[in-house]
Amino acid sequence: MRERPEAKTSANGRAYDPERLFLPPDDDLAPNRPGETLRARLDGSRTGRVALMLARLLGRRPVEDAWRRELAAQQLVGSALELLTAGDWEVVHSIVLPGDAVIPHLLIGPGGVFCVAPEPAHGARLTVDDTAVHCAGERHPRPYVRRIRHSAARSSLVLSRGCDFPVRARPVLVLVGAAEVEAGTAGPPADVRVLREEDVPGLGGLGGVLRPERVDRIHTVARNRRVWLGA
């Protein structure tokens, strides 16, 4: 097991990991804004405004519209998570994994590590089971549960390897703007926390899992872009 510098204490009495001082700016994910990757996709889109309007008039669904809905959901949830950092929590947004998968938010604090995925569901009536989210009127289920479960498992592996101690990232699915959310006949998924946007601040009340020095260590690893390259 590799040796690293001992945790130090800041002026406010909070421990911090000295390794973060040597993180190159280009590799530091801490400045990422909520929805950073979606902003980049929209900025890089070559579909002009006229083409988008024409597609909508023809009844098509431009992918840019889906990106905008996802961006709005991530901004809303990201802002709520940022408020938790006034306490003993840390958050990293828009973590890109190999294969272009993205972890929208990683929340780290006394209550543990949470891999948070907001999904836009404006006005939808949803049923959640162990593998998917079913929307009334839609033929195919939405693979939100399976996707966030997979992202959390990848996060656990990366963070455990980077921290040199076991780290469990728990999956959290946030259904933004849903008209109704209910569990399927077999009940909700046991390992995935399913929330609505108004429930997000409640994560800040969780505790008893991580000590401050562990929160700081995990955050130091999580904000390093390079550790995610082998996810």
C-alpha positions as CSV (number, residue, x, y, z in Angstrom):
1,M,0.0,0.0,0.0
2,R,1.5,3.3,-1.0
3,E,2.3,5.9,1.6
4,R,0.9,9.4,1.4
5,P,1.1,12.6,3.6
6,E,-0.8,12.7,6.8
7,A,-4.0,14.7,6.9
8,K,-3.5,18.3,8.1
9,T,-5.9,20.6,9.9
10,S,-7.1,23.9,8.5
11,A,-7.7,27.2,10.4
12,N,-11.3,26.3,10.9
13,G,-10.4,23.0,12.5
14,R,-11.3,20.8,9.5
15,A,-9.0,18.1,8.3
16,Y,-7.8,18.3,4.7
17,D,-5.7,16.0,2.5
18,P,-2.4,17.7,1.5
19,E,-2.5,15.7,-1.8
20,R,-5.1,18.1,-3.2
21,L,-2.5,20.9,-3.1
22,F,-0.5,19.1,-5.8
23,L,-3.4,18.4,-8.1
24,P,-2.8,20.0,-11.5
25,P,-5.6,22.5,-12.5
26,D,-6.4,20.6,-15.7
27,D,-7.0,17.4,-13.7
28,D,-9.1,19.1,-10.9
29,L,-12.9,18.4,-11.3
30,A,-13.8,20.5,-8.3
31,P,-14.6,23.7,-10.4
32,N,-17.0,21.7,-12.6
33,R,-20.5,23.2,-12.7
34,P,-23.6,21.1,-12.6
35,G,-24.3,19.8,-16.2
36,E,-20.8,20.8,-17.4
37,T,-20.7,18.0,-20.0
38,L,-24.2,18.7,-21.3
39,R,-23.2,22.4,-21.7
40,A,-20.2,21.3,-23.8
41,R,-22.4,19.1,-25.9
42,L,-24.9,21.9,-26.6
43,D,-22.1,24.4,-27.3
44,G,-20.6,22.0,-29.7
45,S,-23.8,21.1,-31.5
46,R,-23.8,21.9,-35.2
47,T,-27.6,21.8,-35.5
48,G,-28.7,25.4,-36.2
49,R,-31.7,27.1,-34.7
50,V,-33.7,27.0,-37.9
51,A,-33.0,23.2,-38.3
52,L,-34.2,22.7,-34.7
53,M,-37.4,24.6,-35.2
54,L,-38.1,22.7,-38.5
55,A,-37.6,19.3,-36.7
56,R,-40.0,20.3,-34.0
57,L,-42.6,21.4,-36.5
58,L,-42.3,18.0,-38.2
59,G,-42.9,16.2,-35.0
60,R,-39.3,15.1,-34.5
61,R,-37.4,15.1,-31.2
62,P,-34.0,16.7,-31.6
63,V,-31.4,15.3,-29.2
64,E,-30.6,18.8,-28.2
65,D,-34.0,19.2,-26.6
66,A,-33.3,16.1,-24.5
67,W,-30.0,17.5,-23.5
68,R,-31.6,20.8,-22.4
69,R,-34.1,19.0,-20.2
70,E,-31.3,16.9,-18.7
71,L,-29.2,20.0,-18.1
72,A,-32.1,21.8,-16.4
73,A,-32.6,18.7,-14.1
74,Q,-28.9,18.6,-13.3
75,Q,-28.7,22.3,-12.5
76,L,-31.7,22.1,-10.2
77,V,-30.4,19.1,-8.2
78,G,-26.8,20.3,-8.4
79,S,-27.8,23.6,-6.8
80,A,-29.5,21.8,-4.0
81,L,-26.4,19.6,-3.4
82,E,-24.1,22.7,-3.4
83,L,-26.1,24.1,-0.5
84,L,-25.0,21.0,1.6
85,T,-21.4,22.1,1.3
86,A,-22.1,24.8,3.9
87,G,-22.0,21.9,6.3
88,D,-19.6,18.9,6.2
89,W,-20.4,17.7,2.7
90,E,-18.5,17.9,-0.6
91,V,-19.8,17.5,-4.1
92,V,-18.2,16.9,-7.5
93,H,-20.2,17.4,-10.7
94,S,-20.0,16.0,-14.2
95,I,-17.5,13.2,-13.9
96,V,-16.8,11.7,-17.3
97,L,-16.1,8.0,-17.4
98,P,-14.5,6.0,-20.3
99,G,-17.1,5.3,-22.9
100,D,-18.7,8.7,-22.5
101,A,-20.8,7.8,-19.5
102,V,-21.1,10.6,-17.0
103,I,-21.8,10.7,-13.3
104,P,-23.8,13.9,-12.9
105,H,-23.1,14.4,-9.1
106,L,-21.0,12.7,-6.5
107,L,-21.9,13.7,-2.9
108,I,-19.5,12.9,-0.1
109,G,-20.1,13.5,3.5
110,P,-20.8,12.2,7.0
111,G,-23.7,10.0,5.7
112,G,-21.4,8.3,3.1
113,V,-20.9,8.6,-0.7
114,F,-23.8,9.0,-3.0
115,C,-23.8,8.7,-6.8
116,V,-26.6,11.0,-7.8
117,A,-28.4,11.0,-11.1
118,P,-31.2,13.5,-11.8
119,E,-33.6,12.4,-14.6
120,P,-36.2,14.8,-16.1
121,A,-39.7,13.5,-15.7
122,H,-41.9,16.7,-16.1
123,G,-45.5,15.8,-15.4
124,A,-45.0,12.1,-15.8
125,R,-46.7,9.4,-13.7
126,L,-44.0,6.9,-12.9
127,T,-43.7,3.5,-11.4
128,V,-40.3,2.3,-10.1
129,D,-39.3,-1.3,-9.9
130,D,-35.9,-3.1,-9.3
131,T,-34.5,-2.5,-12.8
132,A,-36.4,0.4,-14.5
133,V,-38.8,3.3,-14.4
134,H,-42.1,2.8,-16.2
135,C,-43.9,5.9,-17.4
136,A,-47.7,5.8,-18.0
137,G,-48.4,5.8,-21.8
138,E,-44.9,4.7,-22.8
139,R,-44.3,1.2,-24.3
140,H,-40.6,0.9,-23.2
141,P,-39.3,1.3,-19.6
142,R,-36.7,3.9,-18.9
143,P,-33.4,2.2,-17.8
144,Y,-32.7,4.8,-15.0
145,V,-32.4,2.3,-12.1
146,R,-30.0,0.0,-13.9
147,R,-27.9,2.9,-15.1
148,I,-27.4,4.6,-11.8
149,R,-26.7,1.2,-10.1
150,H,-24.0,0.6,-12.6
151,S,-22.5,4.1,-12.2
152,A,-22.4,3.6,-8.4
153,A,-20.6,0.3,-8.7
154,R,-18.0,1.8,-11.0
155,S,-17.6,4.7,-8.6
156,S,-17.1,2.3,-5.7
157,L,-14.3,0.5,-7.5
158,V,-12.5,3.7,-8.6
159,L,-12.7,5.4,-5.2
160,S,-11.7,2.3,-3.3
161,R,-8.7,1.9,-5.5
162,G,-7.7,5.5,-5.2
163,C,-8.2,5.8,-1.5
164,D,-6.6,2.5,-0.5
165,F,-9.6,1.6,1.7
166,P,-13.1,0.3,0.8
167,V,-15.5,3.0,-0.4
168,R,-19.2,2.3,-1.1
169,A,-21.0,4.7,-3.4
170,R,-24.7,4.4,-3.0
171,P,-27.0,5.0,-6.0
172,V,-29.5,7.9,-5.8
173,L,-32.1,8.5,-8.5
174,V,-33.8,11.9,-8.5
175,L,-37.0,12.1,-10.7
176,V,-37.3,15.8,-11.4
177,G,-40.8,17.2,-12.0
178,A,-42.7,13.9,-11.9
179,A,-46.4,14.3,-11.3
180,E,-46.5,11.0,-9.4
181,V,-43.9,8.4,-8.3
182,E,-45.0,5.0,-6.9
183,A,-43.3,1.7,-6.3
184,G,-44.0,-1.4,-8.5
185,T,-45.8,-4.4,-7.2
186,A,-42.6,-6.0,-5.9
187,G,-41.7,-2.8,-4.1
188,P,-39.0,-0.2,-4.8
189,P,-35.3,-1.2,-5.5
190,A,-33.7,-2.1,-2.2
191,D,-30.3,-0.7,-3.1
192,V,-31.3,2.5,-4.9
193,R,-32.6,5.6,-3.1
194,V,-35.4,7.1,-5.3
195,L,-36.1,10.8,-4.6
196,R,-38.0,13.7,-5.9
197,E,-36.2,17.0,-6.2
198,E,-37.7,18.4,-3.0
199,D,-36.2,15.4,-1.1
200,V,-32.6,16.1,-2.1
201,P,-31.8,18.4,0.9
202,G,-32.6,15.6,3.2
203,L,-29.4,13.8,2.2
204,G,-27.6,16.4,4.3
205,G,-29.2,15.1,7.5
206,L,-27.6,11.7,7.1
207,G,-24.5,10.8,9.2
208,G,-22.6,8.2,11.2
209,V,-20.8,6.7,8.2
210,L,-17.6,8.7,7.4
211,R,-15.3,10.6,9.7
212,P,-14.1,14.1,8.5
213,E,-10.7,12.9,7.4
214,R,-12.2,10.1,5.3
215,V,-14.6,12.6,3.7
216,D,-11.6,14.8,2.8
217,R,-9.6,11.8,1.4
218,I,-12.5,10.5,-0.8
219,H,-13.1,14.1,-2.1
220,T,-9.5,14.5,-2.9
221,V,-9.5,11.3,-5.0
222,A,-12.9,12.0,-6.5
223,R,-12.0,15.4,-7.9
224,N,-8.9,14.0,-9.7
225,R,-9.8,13.4,-13.3
226,R,-7.1,10.9,-13.9
227,V,-8.4,8.4,-11.3
228,W,-11.5,7.9,-13.4
229,L,-9.7,7.1,-16.6
230,G,-9.6,3.4,-15.6
231,A,-13.2,3.2,-14.4
